[in-house]
């Protein structure tokens, strides 16, 4: 018998990178609570859409950088020395690679046949490679420069430099998207023969590419085929619908 699962709360923003974890949780059929966040444009930090959690509260209690995703993990109560139940403080996991691999491991605990982190040690390393690349290079470096140039430059003081940072980010997106298309194999998932959390993460950036106006189906046919396979899955349909999004393929 599998051990009892922890109670999970996913903090997410519709259409953001947290969509990957949202899809993975539905795929793994792991019970969880979802807290929908919105981005405060003045602070660039997340706060609860229903007002239950301010941006300051979120930074203090959940994510020190005020970003999504965050996954709050409440482990089951354990027996104390006096025979009672002892409840540990919840643990918060941040950063997509860590969250996605944790979800994959929970899925295998629930059903050993599910291998969302890869079927072998080598495949797990390949999944981790994809997640690191997508989180660090594609999201942090390329999209960060395009959408958040003021993290790097004072745009009010140096408006031309801000534009140069945005343009560099856009060029990096084209470079990295080409590299991803090269890595993918036609008719297969990103790693091995089975679905992994890397595929969910790739799907998010496919959507973002469409949002930039990139003709993804023409420029990246292998990636487009992968996106189609994912959109056919009930887990993806559910998460996309719950986030108020539509199909992109």
Buried (B, 14 or more C-beta within 10 A) or exposed (E): EEEEBBBBBBBBBBBBBBBBBBBBBBBBEBEBEBBBBBBBEEEBBBBBEEEEBBBEEBBEBBBEEBBBBBBBBBBEEEEEEEEEEEEEEBEBBBBBBBBBBBBBBBBBBBEEEBBBBBEEEEBBEBBBBBBEBBBBBBBEBBBBBBBBBEEBBEBEEEEEBBEBBBEBBBEBBBEBBEEBBEBBEEEBBBBBEBBBBBBBBBBBBBBBBBEEEBEBBEBBEBBBBBBBBBBEBEBBBBBBEBBEEEEBB
